């Protein structure tokens, strides 16, 4: 019996090959081959039309920043400590006064409903069940009110309209729905040059074309399970949360979505800070000077992020600048977003100065292939990896990781 078991009276039962196999056998057929977050991507590629998958998976121009978000983790290595009793280890992490069961949340992903039926509601429910945060995208196709009803603790991410009157109306709507945490995305003054979308036949809204029709017919399960169910349940889906009123339809031959907000500036953020009484975070910070500006403005936190490599090609990986930005940001909360695929990635980001991390693409892939059950499986996989990694590092919790991570020698 371990020290922790003697103290608590609870005996830890480690996973054995037979117990792991038993859990695997109980999973739905689609999830049985999924052993890591990376496994969701090829499964989603098979399920989704090329246009939709390309929109999710792609970056911008040469995909340099998209690749850098993953390769940046290879720069760092672990120095594990041996003979530490880690039997009572925990993956819990406090954020804004709430203790979550894991140090990661579900990042905002626009148009998730194109990948999985009511994906945003599935994220919300899975996050609530797992006690982790979920940040709803302003580009979602389920109303923010319905998502708040599914999980009242959901955060809201805004792509702000350029006019302050429109911003005020949107903030009033978000507040009326009960949201306490507002995240303003700052790194999309205009849409990035996503040439891959044109090559794959994706547009927003989706325009009916022969290429799109052939693409959809080649993926009948997606056509039935996602598009068919959505049309049966909702009729034509719309972009619901970009402004105080409903946006354009998701499928349209001639509707246009405005992605231009290049006049947004720090004075607007100061005005929002005075008006919004809840928590306010800024997403898309890569420069230490911008972190300092956000802190001086009274922001509650920042997301260190390059928008998943989907805006400025060549933008630095957020992991590369995380330590410098975090030092300048204190005492604000620092959240990391970019390229997380493994428990070891989460631990490295926390060791380099993040208080919390958010994960994007793997969860939309999980929603595509198995909806809420797929998302729950993704959460479980990542949490179990973090717990296992802590044990192997000789760490009992997530509070003292900086000394366990060093720069790897080439």
C-alpha positions as CSV (number, residue, x, y, z in Angstrom):
1,X,0.0,0.0,0.0
2,X,1.3,3.4,-0.9
3,X,1.7,6.4,1.4
4,X,-1.3,8.1,-0.2
5,X,-3.4,5.0,0.1
6,X,-2.6,4.7,3.8
7,X,-3.5,8.4,4.3
8,X,-6.7,8.4,2.3
9,X,-7.9,4.9,2.6
10,X,-8.4,4.8,-1.1
11,X,-6.5,2.2,-3.1
12,X,-5.3,3.2,-6.5
13,X,-5.9,0.7,-9.2
14,X,-3.5,1.2,-12.1
15,X,-4.4,0.4,-15.6
16,X,-3.3,-3.0,-16.7
17,X,-3.2,-4.4,-20.2
18,X,-6.5,-6.2,-19.6
19,X,-8.3,-3.1,-18.1
20,X,-7.1,-1.0,-21.0
21,X,-8.4,-3.6,-23.5
22,X,-11.7,-3.8,-21.6
23,X,-12.2,0.0,-21.9
24,X,-11.2,-0.1,-25.6
25,X,-13.8,-2.9,-26.2
26,X,-16.6,-0.8,-24.7
27,X,-16.1,2.2,-27.0
28,X,-18.2,2.7,-30.1
29,X,-16.7,1.2,-33.3
30,X,-15.6,4.6,-34.6
31,X,-13.6,5.3,-31.4
32,X,-11.9,1.9,-31.0
33,X,-8.9,2.9,-33.2
34,X,-8.5,6.3,-31.5
35,X,-5.6,6.0,-29.0
36,X,-4.4,9.6,-29.1
37,X,-5.5,13.0,-30.3
38,X,-3.6,12.6,-33.5
39,X,-5.7,9.6,-34.4
40,X,-8.8,11.7,-34.7
41,X,-7.4,13.6,-37.7
42,X,-7.2,10.8,-40.3
43,X,-10.6,9.5,-39.1
44,X,-12.1,12.9,-39.7
45,X,-10.4,13.2,-43.1
46,X,-12.3,10.0,-44.2
47,X,-15.6,11.2,-42.8
48,X,-15.6,14.9,-43.9
49,X,-15.8,16.2,-47.5
50,X,-12.5,17.5,-48.7
51,X,-13.7,21.1,-48.6
52,X,-14.7,21.0,-45.0
53,X,-11.7,19.0,-43.8
54,X,-9.4,21.3,-45.7
55,X,-10.9,24.4,-44.0
56,X,-10.4,22.8,-40.5
57,X,-6.9,21.3,-41.1
58,X,-5.4,24.0,-43.2
59,X,-3.4,27.1,-42.3
60,X,-2.6,30.0,-44.5
61,X,-0.4,30.4,-47.6
62,X,2.6,28.0,-47.1
63,X,1.4,26.7,-43.7
64,X,4.8,27.7,-42.2
65,X,3.2,28.9,-38.9
66,X,0.9,25.9,-38.8
67,X,3.9,23.5,-38.9
68,X,5.9,25.7,-36.5
69,X,3.2,25.4,-33.9
70,X,4.0,21.6,-33.7
71,X,7.7,21.6,-34.3
72,X,8.3,24.2,-31.5
73,X,7.6,21.5,-28.8
74,X,10.7,19.5,-30.0
75,X,12.9,22.3,-28.6
76,X,12.1,21.3,-25.0
77,X,12.9,18.1,-23.1
78,X,12.1,16.7,-19.7
79,X,14.4,16.0,-16.7
80,X,12.4,13.5,-14.7
81,X,13.0,12.9,-10.9
82,X,13.0,9.3,-9.7
83,X,11.6,7.6,-6.6
84,X,8.9,10.1,-5.9
85,X,5.6,8.9,-4.5
86,X,3.2,10.1,-7.2
87,X,0.3,7.8,-6.4
88,X,-1.8,10.8,-5.2
89,X,-0.9,13.0,-8.2
90,X,-3.6,15.3,-9.6
91,X,-4.2,17.0,-12.9
92,X,-6.5,19.6,-11.3
93,X,-5.8,23.3,-12.1
94,X,-7.3,26.5,-10.8
95,X,-8.4,29.2,-13.2
96,X,-10.3,32.4,-12.2
97,X,-11.2,30.9,-8.9
98,X,-12.6,27.6,-10.2
99,X,-10.8,24.3,-9.8
100,X,-10.9,22.3,-13.1
101,X,-10.2,18.6,-13.3
102,X,-7.6,19.2,-16.1
103,X,-5.4,22.1,-17.2
104,X,-6.9,22.4,-20.6
105,X,-10.1,23.7,-22.3
106,X,-11.8,23.5,-25.6
107,X,-10.8,26.4,-27.9
108,X,-13.3,28.3,-30.1
109,X,-13.8,26.8,-33.6
110,X,-16.0,28.6,-36.1
111,X,-18.5,26.7,-38.2
112,X,-18.0,23.5,-36.1
113,X,-21.6,22.6,-37.0
114,X,-20.4,21.8,-40.5
115,X,-18.2,19.1,-39.1
116,X,-20.5,17.5,-36.5
117,X,-24.2,17.8,-35.7
118,X,-24.7,20.5,-33.1
119,X,-21.0,20.4,-32.4
120,X,-21.0,23.5,-30.2
121,X,-23.7,22.0,-27.9
122,X,-21.7,18.8,-27.8
123,X,-18.5,20.7,-26.8
124,X,-20.5,22.5,-24.1
125,X,-22.0,19.4,-22.6
126,X,-18.8,17.4,-22.8
127,X,-16.8,20.2,-21.1
128,X,-19.4,20.5,-18.3
129,X,-19.3,16.7,-17.7
130,X,-15.5,16.7,-17.6
131,X,-15.2,19.9,-15.6
132,X,-13.1,21.8,-18.1
133,X,-13.8,25.2,-19.7
134,X,-15.2,25.7,-23.2
135,X,-15.0,28.8,-25.3
136,X,-17.8,29.3,-27.8
137,X,-16.8,30.8,-31.1
138,X,-18.5,33.9,-32.4
139,X,-18.5,32.2,-35.8
140,X,-20.7,29.3,-34.5
141,X,-23.9,28.2,-36.1
142,X,-25.8,27.5,-32.9
143,X,-27.1,30.5,-30.9
144,X,-25.0,31.5,-27.9
145,X,-28.2,31.4,-25.8
146,X,-28.7,27.6,-26.6
147,X,-25.1,26.9,-25.8
148,X,-25.4,28.8,-22.5
149,X,-28.4,26.7,-21.7
150,X,-26.4,23.5,-22.3
151,X,-23.5,24.7,-20.1
152,X,-24.0,28.0,-18.2
153,X,-20.2,28.2,-17.5
154,X,-19.3,28.5,-21.2
155,X,-17.1,31.4,-22.2
156,X,-17.8,33.6,-25.3
157,X,-15.2,34.5,-28.0
158,X,-16.1,37.6,-30.1
159,X,-15.0,38.7,-33.6
160,X,-16.0,42.3,-32.9
161,X,-17.9,44.2,-35.6
162,X,-16.2,47.5,-36.5
163,X,-18.9,49.8,-35.2
164,X,-19.1,50.6,-31.5
165,X,-22.9,50.6,-31.5
166,X,-22.9,47.1,-33.0
167,X,-20.3,46.1,-30.4
168,X,-22.4,47.4,-27.6
169,X,-25.5,45.5,-28.9
170,X,-23.5,42.3,-29.1
171,X,-22.1,42.7,-25.6
172,X,-25.6,43.3,-24.2
173,X,-26.8,40.1,-25.9
174,X,-23.9,38.1,-24.5
175,X,-24.4,39.5,-21.0
176,X,-28.2,38.9,-21.1
177,X,-27.4,35.2,-22.0
178,X,-25.5,34.9,-18.7
179,X,-21.9,34.8,-20.0
180,X,-19.3,35.9,-17.5
181,X,-16.1,35.6,-19.6
182,X,-15.6,37.5,-22.8
183,X,-12.6,36.8,-25.0
184,X,-11.9,39.3,-27.8
185,X,-10.0,38.0,-30.7
186,X,-7.4,40.6,-31.8
187,X,-5.5,38.8,-34.6
188,X,-8.2,38.8,-37.3
189,X,-8.3,42.4,-38.5
190,X,-8.9,40.9,-41.9
191,X,-9.2,37.3,-43.1
192,X,-6.0,35.4,-43.8
193,X,-4.9,34.4,-47.3
194,X,-6.3,30.8,-47.1
195,X,-5.5,29.6,-50.6
196,X,-6.2,26.1,-49.5
197,X,-9.9,26.9,-49.1
198,X,-10.1,28.0,-52.7
199,X,-8.3,24.9,-53.9
200,X,-10.6,22.7,-51.9
201,X,-13.8,24.4,-52.9
202,X,-14.6,25.9,-49.5
203,X,-16.1,29.3,-49.0
204,X,-18.0,31.0,-46.2
205,X,-20.9,30.9,-46.8
206,X,-20.6,27.7,-48.7
207,X,-21.6,28.3,-52.3
208,X,-23.5,25.5,-54.2
209,X,-21.2,24.2,-56.9
210,X,-20.8,21.0,-58.8
211,X,-17.5,20.4,-57.0
212,X,-19.2,20.8,-53.6
213,X,-22.0,18.5,-54.6
214,X,-19.7,15.8,-55.8
215,X,-17.6,16.2,-52.7
216,X,-20.6,15.8,-50.5
217,X,-22.0,12.8,-52.3
218,X,-18.7,11.1,-51.9
219,X,-19.2,11.4,-48.1
220,X,-22.7,10.1,-47.6
221,X,-22.4,9.5,-43.8
222,X,-21.5,13.2,-43.4
223,X,-24.3,14.2,-45.7
224,X,-26.8,12.3,-43.7
225,X,-25.5,12.6,-40.1
226,X,-24.4,16.2,-40.2
227,X,-26.1,18.1,-43.0
228,X,-29.3,16.1,-43.1
229,X,-29.9,16.1,-39.4
230,X,-29.1,19.8,-39.2
231,X,-31.6,20.7,-41.9
232,X,-34.2,18.5,-40.4
233,X,-33.7,20.0,-36.9
234,X,-33.1,23.6,-37.8
235,X,-33.9,24.3,-41.4
236,X,-31.2,26.4,-43.0
237,X,-28.4,27.0,-40.5
238,X,-27.0,30.5,-40.1
239,X,-24.0,32.2,-38.6
240,X,-25.7,33.2,-35.3
241,X,-23.3,35.0,-33.1
242,X,-21.2,37.5,-35.0
243,X,-23.5,40.4,-34.1
244,X,-26.5,41.0,-31.9
245,X,-28.7,39.8,-34.7
246,X,-28.6,36.7,-36.9
247,X,-25.9,36.6,-39.6
248,X,-25.9,35.1,-43.1
249,X,-26.9,31.6,-44.0
250,X,-24.3,28.9,-44.0
251,X,-25.2,27.8,-47.5
252,X,-25.8,30.6,-50.0
253,X,-25.1,31.4,-53.6
254,X,-24.7,35.2,-53.1
255,X,-24.6,36.1,-49.4
256,X,-21.4,37.7,-48.1
257,X,-19.8,37.7,-44.6
258,X,-17.8,40.7,-43.6
259,X,-14.4,39.7,-42.1
260,X,-13.0,43.2,-42.0
261,X,-12.4,44.9,-38.6
262,X,-9.0,46.6,-39.4
263,X,-10.0,49.7,-37.5
264,X,-10.2,47.9,-34.1
265,X,-7.5,49.3,-31.8
266,X,-6.5,49.6,-28.1
267,X,-8.9,52.5,-27.5
268,X,-11.8,50.2,-28.5
269,X,-10.5,47.6,-26.0
270,X,-10.3,50.3,-23.3
271,X,-13.9,51.3,-24.1
272,X,-15.0,47.6,-23.9
273,X,-13.2,47.1,-20.6
274,X,-15.2,50.0,-19.2
275,X,-18.4,48.6,-20.5
276,X,-18.0,44.9,-19.9
277,X,-18.2,44.1,-16.1
278,X,-17.3,40.4,-16.4
279,X,-13.9,38.8,-17.1
280,X,-12.2,40.1,-20.2
281,X,-9.4,38.4,-22.1
282,X,-7.6,39.2,-25.4
283,X,-6.8,36.4,-27.8
284,X,-4.0,36.5,-30.3
285,X,-1.1,38.1,-28.3
286,X,2.5,37.2,-29.4
287,X,4.4,40.4,-28.4
288,X,5.5,41.1,-24.8
289,X,4.7,44.8,-25.4
290,X,1.1,43.9,-26.3
291,X,0.9,41.8,-23.1
292,X,2.0,44.8,-21.1
293,X,-0.6,47.0,-22.9
294,X,-3.3,44.5,-22.1
295,X,-2.2,44.4,-18.4
296,X,-2.2,48.2,-18.1
297,X,-5.7,48.3,-19.7
298,X,-7.1,46.1,-16.9
299,X,-7.6,43.0,-18.9
300,X,-8.0,39.8,-16.8
301,X,-5.9,37.6,-19.1
302,X,-4.5,36.9,-22.6
303,X,-4.3,34.0,-25.0
304,X,-0.8,33.6,-26.4
305,X,-1.8,32.4,-29.9
306,X,-1.2,32.8,-33.6
307,X,-4.8,31.7,-34.5
308,X,-3.7,28.1,-35.2
309,X,-1.4,29.3,-38.0
310,X,-4.4,30.6,-39.9
311,X,-3.7,34.3,-40.2
312,X,-0.2,35.7,-40.8
313,X,2.0,33.0,-42.4
314,X,5.4,33.3,-40.8
315,X,4.0,34.5,-37.4
316,X,6.1,33.1,-34.6
317,X,5.0,30.0,-32.8
318,X,3.3,31.0,-29.5
319,X,5.4,28.5,-27.6
320,X,8.6,30.3,-28.8
321,X,7.6,33.6,-27.2
322,X,5.5,32.2,-24.3
323,X,8.0,32.7,-21.5
324,X,8.8,36.3,-22.5
325,X,5.1,37.2,-22.9
326,X,4.2,35.5,-19.6
327,X,6.8,37.5,-17.7
328,X,5.5,40.8,-19.1
329,X,1.8,39.8,-18.5
330,X,1.9,39.0,-14.8
331,X,-0.2,39.1,-12.7
332,X,-2.7,38.6,-15.6
333,X,-3.7,35.0,-16.4
334,X,-1.8,33.6,-19.4
335,X,-3.5,31.0,-21.5
336,X,-1.6,29.1,-24.3
337,X,-3.2,28.1,-27.6
338,X,-1.4,26.4,-30.5
339,X,-0.4,22.9,-31.6
340,X,-1.3,21.0,-28.4
341,X,-1.6,17.3,-29.3
342,X,-0.1,15.4,-26.3
343,X,0.0,15.5,-22.6
344,X,3.7,16.3,-22.8
345,X,2.8,19.4,-24.9
346,X,0.4,20.6,-22.2
347,X,3.1,20.2,-19.5
348,X,5.7,22.0,-21.6
349,X,3.4,25.0,-22.1
350,X,2.7,25.1,-18.4
351,X,6.4,24.9,-17.5
352,X,7.1,27.8,-19.8
353,X,4.7,30.1,-18.2
354,X,1.1,29.3,-19.2
355,X,-1.5,29.0,-16.5
356,X,-3.8,27.0,-18.7
357,X,-4.0,25.7,-22.3
358,X,-6.7,25.4,-24.9
359,X,-6.9,22.8,-27.6
360,X,-8.7,23.2,-30.9
361,X,-8.6,21.0,-34.0
362,X,-8.6,17.6,-32.2
363,X,-11.9,18.4,-30.6
364,X,-13.6,19.4,-33.9
365,X,-12.3,16.1,-35.4
366,X,-13.7,14.2,-32.4
367,X,-17.1,16.0,-32.8
368,X,-17.1,15.0,-36.5
369,X,-16.6,11.3,-36.0
370,X,-18.5,10.7,-32.8
371,X,-20.1,13.9,-31.5
372,X,-20.3,14.3,-27.7
373,X,-18.9,10.8,-27.1
374,X,-15.9,11.6,-29.3
375,X,-15.2,14.8,-27.5
376,X,-15.4,13.1,-24.2
377,X,-13.0,10.5,-25.4
378,X,-10.6,13.2,-26.6
379,X,-10.8,14.9,-23.2
380,X,-10.2,11.6,-21.4
381,X,-7.2,10.6,-23.6
382,X,-5.4,14.0,-23.0
383,X,-6.1,14.0,-19.2
384,X,-4.9,10.4,-18.9
385,X,-1.7,11.3,-20.8
386,X,-1.0,14.3,-18.5
387,X,-1.5,12.1,-15.4
388,X,0.8,9.4,-16.8
389,X,3.4,12.0,-17.8
390,X,3.4,13.5,-14.3
391,X,4.1,10.1,-12.8
392,X,7.0,9.4,-15.2
393,X,8.4,12.9,-14.4
394,X,8.2,12.4,-10.7
395,X,5.7,15.2,-10.2
396,X,2.6,15.1,-8.0
397,X,0.8,18.0,-9.5
398,X,1.1,20.8,-12.1
399,X,2.6,23.5,-9.8
400,X,6.3,22.9,-10.1
401,X,7.2,22.1,-13.6
402,X,9.7,24.8,-14.6
403,X,12.7,22.8,-13.3
404,X,11.6,19.7,-15.1
405,X,11.8,21.1,-18.6
406,X,15.1,22.2,-20.3
407,X,16.1,23.3,-23.7
408,X,17.0,20.2,-25.7
409,X,20.5,20.2,-27.2
410,X,20.6,19.6,-31.0
